[in-house]
Amino acid sequence: MARFTFRLQTVLEHREREETGAKNAYLDARSATLEQQAQFLILGVRREKLLAQNVDSVSSHQDLEERLLQLDDLERAKKTVIAVLENEEEQARKFWITKQQDLKVLTKLRDDQKLEWQANMDRLEQNALDEWSTQRRAA
């Protein structure tokens, strides 16, 4: 019996590689976003520690105020970075979804062709058995 061969197998394999690449790009973007969000939370912890310190003198109060202003700047910068990364992550997710859909189309086509091929092979086998049975009765 002949083996099933999908005429678009190389295209299917290419689409599988594209889908895998798009998925990895999305996961990388997601990882970068989560890393920056974790760093933002660390800045919040640092702020809480600074605010928990006792301030005895004017100079220590000024030093604390300066460090808090630096933290504000860092937090604003981190929020900007996070917003950009979230946007990139969303674009990567949408791209991955389109690649998944492209792959699904070819996979469904392959599966449909395989079912059709199998039905044809079953029909040929049945015809051969019928022919054999007819010849045997005639003898």
C-alpha positions in Angstrom: 0.0 0.0 0.0 1.3 3.4 -0.9 2.2 5.9 1.8 0.3 9.2 2.2 2.3 12.2 1.0 1.1 15.7 1.6 2.0 17.9 -1.4 2.4 21.0 0.8 4.6 19.3 3.4 7.5 21.8 3.0 5.1 24.7 3.4 3.6 23.1 6.5 7.0 22.6 8.0 7.9 26.3 7.2 4.7 27.4 8.9 5.5 25.3 11.9 8.9 27.0 12.2 7.3 30.4 11.8 4.7 29.6 14.5 7.4 28.4 16.8 9.5 31.5 16.2 6.5 33.7 16.8 5.7 31.9 20.0 9.3 32.2 21.2 9.3 35.9 20.4 6.1 36.4 22.4 7.5 34.5 25.4 10.6 36.6 25.2 8.5 39.8 25.2 6.4 38.5 28.1 9.5 37.7 30.1 11.0 41.1 29.5 7.7 42.7 30.6 7.5 40.6 33.8 11.2 41.4 34.6 10.6 45.1 34.4 7.4 44.8 36.5 9.4 42.9 39.1 12.0 45.7 39.1 9.2 48.3 39.5 7.9 46.4 42.6 11.4 46.4 44.0 11.5 50.2 43.7 8.2 50.3 45.7 9.9 48.2 48.4 12.9 50.6 48.5 10.5 53.5 48.9 8.8 51.9 51.8 12.2 51.3 53.5 13.2 54.9 53.0 9.9 56.1 54.4 10.3 53.9 57.4 13.6 55.5 58.4 13.7 57.9 61.3 14.7 61.4 60.3 16.6 63.3 63.1 18.1 66.3 61.4 17.4 68.7 58.6 20.3 67.3 56.6 19.1 63.7 56.9 15.6 64.9 55.9 17.0 66.6 52.8 19.0 63.5 52.0 15.8 61.4 52.3 13.9 63.8 50.2 16.6 63.7 47.5 16.5 59.9 47.5 12.7 59.9 47.2 12.9 62.2 44.2 15.4 59.9 42.6 13.0 57.0 43.2 10.2 59.0 41.6 12.3 59.5 38.5 13.2 55.8 38.4 9.6 54.8 38.8 8.4 57.1 36.0 11.1 55.8 33.7 10.3 52.2 34.7 6.5 52.8 33.9 7.5 54.1 30.5 9.6 51.1 29.8 6.8 48.8 31.0 4.3 50.5 28.8 6.5 50.1 25.7 7.2 46.4 26.6 3.5 45.7 27.1 2.8 47.2 23.7 5.5 45.0 22.1 4.2 42.0 24.0 0.7 42.6 22.6 2.0 42.9 19.1 4.0 39.7 19.5 0.9 37.9 20.8 -1.2 39.0 17.9 1.5 37.9 15.4 1.8 34.6 17.2 -2.0 34.1 16.9 -2.0 34.8 13.2 0.9 32.3 12.7 -1.1 29.8 14.7 -4.1 30.3 12.4 -1.9 30.0 9.3 -0.6 26.7 10.6 -4.0 25.5 11.6 -5.3 26.0 8.0 -2.5 23.9 6.5 -2.9 21.2 9.2 -6.6 21.0 8.5 -5.9 20.7 4.8 -3.4 17.9 5.4 -5.8 16.1 7.7 -8.7 16.4 5.2 -6.4 15.1 2.3 -5.3 12.2 4.5 -8.9 11.2 5.2 -9.7 11.4 1.5 -6.6 9.4 0.7 -7.5 6.8 3.3 -11.1 6.5 2.0 -9.7 6.0 -1.5 -7.2 3.3 -0.2 -10.1 1.5 1.6 -12.2 1.6 -1.6 -9.3 0.2 -3.6 -8.7 -2.6 -1.1 -12.4 -3.4 -1.0 -12.5 -3.6 -4.8 -9.5 -5.9 -4.8 -11.2 -8.1 -2.2 -14.4 -8.2 -4.2 -12.4 -9.1 -7.3 -10.6 -11.9 -5.5 -13.8 -13.2 -4.1 -15.5 -13.2 -7.5 -12.6 -15.1 -9.1 -12.5 -17.6 -6.3 -16.2 -18.4 -6.7 -15.8 -18.8 -10.4 -13.1 -21.4 -10.0 
